[in-house]
Amino acid sequence: MDVRQLEYFLAIVDRGGFNRAASALYVSQPSLSQAVRALERDLGSELFHRIGRRAVLTEAGRALIEPAREAVRSLETARASVAAVHELREGRLDVASTPSQAVEPLTTLVSAFSHRYPGVSVAIKAAFTSRDVIDMVRTGAVELGLLASAGPVSDKEVVSHALRRQRFVLMVPADGPFADRTAVECREIAGQRLIVGQPGTGMRAYVDALREQGIEFTIAAETEHRVSLMPLVLAGVGLAVVTDSWRDVARRLGARVLDIEPETTLDIALVSRRGSLSPAAAAFVTVATPAADS
């Protein structure tokens, strides 16, 4: 067994099949299949059920995913450690982020990191909820994660680096309600049409809490794609409760952003696995931590 075989195995898992994995790895499918067969022989167990053109993980295959990620990550850490001798002139860092935090503060953090370490590529992975981020970090799918939570993140599963807080705001089209206002009371959302995120997200938890307080509204649209929020608001479909990470982008695109009173916030944190970090991840945490004080 070698790391290349494990990388091939994970590529099939992550890409959803042999064809896509072969394309992503720039290898022929027969070569990929041979490598997986060799890995199965070494392990003494089939990793995939071959059903026509489909590849479905066996129990053994599912059991291999996390150890395989750890092995590949260990090799990447070793490579990154060598690169660290050359002041991080090369390398890659995988970071997962919830959607709103990918707008800010991730943009600012990646900008600062990239200016300091231009040779290190940052790969940003999508995660819909904070739980998704923690799971991706815990299992080694990524090394760092950026998330928002209603309170401090528990250190039972990951190490948390507190950054800042973001308040909830109301995103309104230019010709929408609350003209000439800079803030609204949460009770004034009653009767409005809202665009909401899926359950498990911070923005959805906030509007669900409003309903529990007796503030009734209409859900005009529910979206898992945060990139659709702004077009939907600008098209007049409804208003959106988001974090103020969206404030600058929304205003540049012509929407109005109103503070919601009383102020309600989310804690923004950078999380990592327990144990040693790769040089790139450690450098990113160092860049991010002073930003929390600014």
SVG drawing of the C-alpha trace seen along z (x, -y; Angstrom):
<svg xmlns="http://www.w3.org/2000/svg" viewBox="-48 -59 63 70">
<polyline fill="none" stroke="black" stroke-width="0.4" points="0.0,0.0 1.2,-3.5 -0.1,-7.0 -0.8,-7.3 -3.3,-4.4 -5.0,-6.2 -5.1,-9.4 -6.8,-7.5 -9.2,-5.9 -10.2,-9.3 -10.5,-10.9 -13.1,-8.2 -15.0,-8.8 -14.9,-12.6 -15.7,-12.7 -18.4,-10.1 -16.9,-7.6 -14.0,-6.2 -14.5,-8.4 -14.6,-11.7 -11.7,-10.7 -9.6,-9.7 -10.3,-13.0 -9.4,-15.0 -6.2,-13.0 -5.2,-13.1 -4.8,-9.4 -6.5,-6.8 -9.4,-4.9 -7.6,-1.5 -4.6,-2.8 -6.9,-4.0 -8.8,-0.8 -5.5,1.2 -4.3,-0.9 -7.5,-0.4 -7.4,3.4 -3.9,3.4 -5.0,1.5 -7.9,4.0 -5.5,6.9 -3.2,5.3 -6.1,4.8 -7.7,8.1 -11.1,6.6 -13.1,5.0 -13.6,1.2 -16.3,0.7 -19.2,2.7 -19.0,2.3 -22.6,2.0 -22.6,1.3 -20.7,-2.0 -21.4,-2.9 -19.0,-2.4 -20.7,-2.0 -18.6,-2.0 -18.5,1.3 -18.4,1.3 -14.6,1.7 -14.5,-1.2 -16.4,-3.5 -14.1,-2.4 -11.0,-3.4 -12.1,-7.0 -10.9,-8.7 -7.6,-6.7 -6.9,-7.4 -7.4,-11.1 -5.2,-11.1 -2.4,-9.3 -2.6,-11.7 -2.7,-14.7 0.4,-13.4 2.2,-13.2 1.1,-16.7 2.2,-17.9 5.6,-16.4 5.8,-18.1 4.6,-21.4 7.2,-21.1 10.0,-20.9 8.5,-23.9 8.4,-25.8 12.2,-25.8 11.9,-28.0 9.4,-30.3 6.3,-28.8 7.1,-29.5 4.9,-26.8 2.1,-24.5 -1.7,-24.3 -4.1,-24.9 -7.7,-23.6 -10.2,-25.7 -13.9,-25.1 -16.3,-27.9 -20.0,-28.6 -21.4,-30.7 -21.8,-34.1 -18.4,-33.9 -16.9,-33.1 -17.8,-36.7 -16.3,-38.1 -14.0,-37.6 -12.6,-34.9 -12.0,-37.4 -9.9,-39.6 -8.1,-36.7 -7.1,-35.0 -6.0,-38.4 -3.7,-39.0 -2.4,-35.5 -1.8,-35.5 0.0,-38.8 2.4,-37.4 2.7,-33.9 2.0,-34.3 3.3,-30.8 0.7,-29.0 -2.6,-28.2 -5.7,-28.4 -8.5,-26.0 -11.9,-27.1 -14.4,-24.3 -18.1,-24.9 -19.9,-23.9 -23.6,-24.8 -23.7,-24.7 -21.3,-25.0 -21.7,-21.3 -20.5,-20.6 -17.4,-22.7 -16.6,-20.9 -17.1,-17.5 -14.8,-18.4 -12.1,-19.6 -12.5,-16.6 -12.3,-14.0 -9.3,-15.7 -11.2,-16.7 -9.8,-20.2 -7.3,-21.5 -9.1,-24.7 -12.7,-25.8 -14.4,-29.1 -17.9,-29.1 -20.5,-31.1 -22.3,-29.9 -24.7,-31.3 -22.1,-30.9 -18.5,-29.8 -17.5,-26.6 -16.9,-23.6 -13.3,-22.4 -14.3,-18.8 -13.9,-18.0 -11.7,-20.8 -9.6,-23.7 -11.4,-27.0 -9.8,-30.4 -12.3,-33.2 -12.2,-36.0 -15.1,-38.4 -18.8,-38.8 -21.3,-39.5 -24.7,-41.0 -27.8,-40.2 -29.0,-42.8 -31.9,-43.1 -31.2,-43.2 -33.8,-45.2 -34.1,-46.2 -33.6,-49.9 -37.3,-50.4 -38.4,-48.1 -40.0,-48.9 -38.4,-50.9 -37.3,-53.8 -34.9,-56.3 -34.2,-54.0 -30.9,-52.7 -32.4,-50.2 -35.6,-48.3 -37.0,-46.6 -37.3,-42.9 -41.1,-43.0 -41.3,-45.2 -40.4,-42.2 -43.9,-40.9 -45.9,-40.7 -42.9,-40.8 -41.9,-38.3 -38.6,-36.7 -35.9,-34.7 -34.5,-32.2 -31.7,-29.6 -32.2,-26.0 -32.6,-24.6 -29.3,-24.3 -28.0,-27.7 -27.6,-30.8 -29.9,-33.0 -32.7,-30.3 -32.3,-29.9 -32.8,-33.6 -36.0,-33.9 -37.4,-30.7 -36.8,-32.3 -38.8,-35.4 -41.7,-33.1 -41.4,-31.5 -41.8,-35.0 -45.1,-35.4 -43.6,-37.5 -45.3,-36.1 -44.0,-36.5 -44.2,-34.7 -41.4,-32.6 -41.1,-33.7 -38.2,-31.5 -35.9,-29.0 -32.4,-28.6 -29.4,-26.5 -27.4,-28.6 -26.3,-31.8 -25.2,-33.3 -28.9,-33.5 -29.8,-35.7 -28.7,-39.0 -30.4,-38.5 -33.6,-37.4 -33.6,-40.5 -32.8,-42.8 -35.6,-41.2 -38.1,-42.1 -38.9,-38.5 -38.4,-39.3 -36.2,-40.6 -33.3,-38.6 -32.0,-38.4 -28.2,-37.9 -25.1,-38.7 -23.4,-42.0 -20.6,-40.2 -22.9,-41.0 -23.1,-44.7 -20.5,-46.1 -21.3,-43.8 -25.0,-44.4 -24.6,-48.2 -22.3,-48.1 -24.9,-46.1 -27.7,-48.6 -29.5,-47.0 -30.0,-48.7 -28.8,-47.1 -30.6,-47.9 -29.5,-47.0 -32.0,-44.8 -32.7,-45.8 -32.2,-44.6 -28.8,-43.5 -28.3,-39.8 -24.9,-38.4 -23.1,-35.2 -19.6,-34.3 -17.1,-33.8 -14.3,-31.3 -11.5,-29.6 -11.3,-25.9 -8.6,-23.3 -8.0,-19.7 -6.3,-18.8 -2.6,-18.2 0.1,-19.8 -0.8,-21.9 0.9,-22.1 3.1,-25.2 0.6,-26.8 -2.3,-26.3 -0.3,-27.6 0.7,-30.6 -3.0,-31.2 -4.0,-31.1 -1.3,-33.6 -2.6,-35.9 -6.2,-35.5 -5.7,-36.0 -4.4,-39.6 -7.4,-40.3 -9.7,-39.3 -8.4,-42.3 -8.7,-44.8"/>
</svg>
